[in-house]
Amino acid sequence: MRGVTRVDRHGEHVCSIVPDPKGLRRRVAILLTATASCLAGAYALLTATAADPLEPGAPLLISAIACAALILVAACAARKPSAATFTAPDGAAVGHLRRDEQERWVLTDSDGTTVAVLVGRGPTWLLRQRWRATNAEGEVLAEAVEDNLLLAVARRLFGHFFGVLRPHFAIGDGHRPIGWIGRPRPWSVAVIVDLAQEGDVTLDRQVALALAYLLAQSPAL
């Protein structure tokens, strides 16, 4: 499955599956784009080679199908997920992430208790993209920020540039670094969360996975 996230701590792996939020939409968009392109090519070929004129309604029908496919492509590309469920290795649901009416992401446990509220801060043109997770009282639990300002500016100009400029996001708890989020290789479809630096004060794994899920939606990552 695309978008496998691994949480590491001192060599111990706690594995969970975070579906790539762009994966299914990307495949649908590619399929619809290919369909529209084939229809347009077929129409051009028929027009150029047909001995008799096409039926009057044929060009209109083909154009309508092609336009509908392109509209669906745009809708698939623009739509963003509004909820996600995190599961334990045994398949049990251990957390739920949803977007509220204030465009914040609220992470709750299996009992419905709020674990964290996640808010994106950026990206702006010159500043690094960052996400901050706070508890219900507003105390900072973790913050993920692009690790290099110059590369962040380059990504604003060129995107991830075929994966070469894909970032790592440094994770901190407000006082010190505790790990990073990123792809192990530029072409990889997985997102790794490495918390090997967290020490004695541990970060809730659900918060780490929520940050990884939201960052996976970033065009740069």
C-alpha positions in Angstrom: 0.0 0.0 0.0 1.2 3.5 -0.7 2.1 5.8 2.1 3.4 3.3 4.7 4.6 5.3 7.7 7.1 3.8 10.1 7.7 5.2 13.6 11.2 4.4 14.8 12.6 4.7 18.3 16.0 3.3 19.1 15.7 0.5 16.5 12.2 -0.5 17.5 9.6 -0.2 14.8 5.9 0.6 15.5 4.3 0.1 12.1 1.0 1.5 10.9 -0.5 2.3 7.5 -1.2 5.9 6.6 -2.8 5.8 3.1 -1.3 8.3 0.7 -4.1 10.9 0.5 -3.1 11.7 -3.1 -2.6 8.1 -4.4 -6.2 7.2 -5.4 -7.0 10.6 -6.7 -3.8 10.6 -8.8 -4.7 7.2 -10.4 -8.2 8.4 -11.1 -6.9 11.6 -12.6 -4.4 9.7 -14.8 -7.1 7.3 -16.0 -9.5 10.1 -16.9 -6.8 12.2 -18.6 -5.9 9.1 -20.7 -9.5 8.6 -21.6 -10.0 12.2 -22.7 -6.8 12.1 -24.7 -7.8 8.8 -26.4 -11.2 10.3 -27.3 -9.7 13.4 -28.7 -7.1 11.4 -30.7 -9.8 9.1 -32.0 -11.9 12.0 -33.1 -9.0 13.7 -34.9 -8.2 10.4 -36.6 -11.7 9.8 -37.8 -12.1 13.3 -39.0 -8.9 13.1 -41.0 -9.5 9.6 -42.5 -13.3 9.3 -42.8 -14.6 9.2 -46.4 -18.0 10.5 -45.3 -18.6 13.3 -42.9 -19.3 12.2 -39.3 -22.8 12.2 -37.9 -23.7 15.8 -36.8 -23.9 14.7 -33.1 -20.7 12.8 -32.9 -18.3 15.7 -32.4 -20.6 17.2 -29.8 -20.8 13.8 -27.9 -17.0 13.3 -28.0 -16.4 16.8 -26.8 -18.9 16.5 -24.0 -17.3 13.2 -22.8 -13.8 14.8 -23.0 -14.9 17.9 -21.1 -16.6 15.8 -18.4 -13.4 13.8 -18.0 -11.3 16.9 -17.6 -13.8 18.4 -15.0 -13.5 15.2 -13.0 -9.7 15.3 -13.2 -9.8 18.9 -11.8 -12.2 17.8 -9.0 -10.1 14.8 -8.1 -7.0 17.0 -7.9 -8.6 19.8 -5.9 -10.5 17.6 -3.4 -8.7 17.1 -0.1 -9.5 14.4 2.5 -11.3 15.5 5.6 -10.8 12.5 7.8 -8.5 9.5 8.5 -8.5 6.5 10.8 -5.2 5.1 12.3 -5.0 1.4 13.0 -2.8 -0.7 15.2 -0.9 -3.7 13.8 -3.8 -5.9 14.8 -6.2 -3.8 12.7 -8.0 -2.1 15.6 -8.8 1.6 15.3 -6.7 3.6 17.7 -7.2 7.2 16.5 -9.3 9.4 14.3 -8.3 12.5 12.5 -10.9 14.9 11.1 -11.0 18.5 9.9 -13.4 20.8 11.7 -15.3 23.8 10.5 -12.3 26.1 11.5 -10.0 24.2 9.1 -8.2 22.7 12.0 -7.4 19.0 12.3 -8.6 17.3 15.5 -7.0 14.1 16.6 -9.1 11.9 19.0 -8.5 8.5 20.5 -10.8 5.5 20.2 -12.9 6.8 23.0 -13.4 10.2 21.3 -11.2 12.1 23.7 -9.2 14.9 22.0 -5.5 14.1 21.9 -4.3 17.0 19.8 -5.3 19.9 17.6 -3.1 20.3 14.5 -2.8 23.6 12.6 -0.7 24.4 9.5 1.3 27.5 9.6 2.2 28.2 6.0 3.6 27.7 3.5 4.1 31.4 2.7 6.3 32.6 -0.1 9.6 32.9 1.8 8.9 31.1 5.1 9.2 27.4 5.8 6.1 25.3 6.0 5.3 24.1 9.5 2.6 22.2 11.4 2.0 22.6 15.1 0.2 20.1 17.4 -1.2 21.3 20.7 -3.3 19.6 23.4 -6.8 20.7 24.3 -5.3 23.4 26.7 -3.2 24.9 23.9 0.2 23.6 25.1 2.6 22.7 22.3 3.1 19.0 21.9 5.1 19.0 18.7 6.0 21.1 15.8 7.2 20.0 12.3 9.0 22.5 10.2 11.0 22.3 6.9 14.6 21.8 7.9 16.3 24.1 5.4 15.2 27.7 4.6 17.1 27.9 1.3 15.7 24.7 0.0 12.3 25.8 1.1 12.6 28.9 -1.0 13.7 26.7 -3.9 10.7 24.5 -3.5 8.4 27.6 -3.8 9.9 28.3 -7.2 10.4 24.8 -8.6 8.2 22.4 -6.5 10.0 19.2 -5.5 11.8 19.1 -8.9 11.3 15.4 -9.7 12.0 14.5 -6.1 15.4 16.2 -5.9 14.1 19.0 -3.6 11.9 16.9 -1.4 12.2 18.1 2.2 12.7 16.6 5.6 10.6 18.1 8.3 12.4 18.5 11.7 10.2 17.6 14.7 10.6 19.4 18.0 8.6 19.6 21.2 9.0 23.3 21.6 12.3 23.0 23.4 14.6 20.6 21.5 14.6 18.4 18.4 13.2 14.9 18.7 13.2 13.5 15.2 12.2 14.1 11.6 9.6 13.3 9.0 10.4 12.6 5.3 10.8 10.2 2.5 13.7 7.7 2.7 14.5 8.3 -0.9 13.4 11.1 -3.4 11.4 8.6 -5.4 9.9 6.7 -2.4 6.1 6.6 -1.8 6.6 6.0 1.9 6.8 8.6 4.6 9.1 7.8 7.6 8.8 9.2 11.1 12.1 8.9 13.0 11.8 9.7 16.7 15.3 8.4 17.7 16.2 11.7 19.4 13.2 12.0 21.7 15.0 10.6 24.8 13.0 10.2 28.0 10.1 12.4 27.1 8.2 10.5 24.4 5.8 11.9 21.8 2.4 10.3 21.4 2.7 8.1 18.4 -0.8 9.1 17.2 0.4 12.7 17.1 3.5 11.7 15.1 1.4 9.7 12.6 -1.1 12.6 12.3 1.8 15.0 11.4 3.1 12.5 8.8 -0.4 12.1 7.3 -0.9 15.9 7.0 2.6 16.4 5.6 2.0 13.7 3.0 -0.6 15.9 1.5 2.0 18.6 0.9 3.0 18.9 -2.8 6.6 19.3 -1.8 6.7 16.1 0.3 
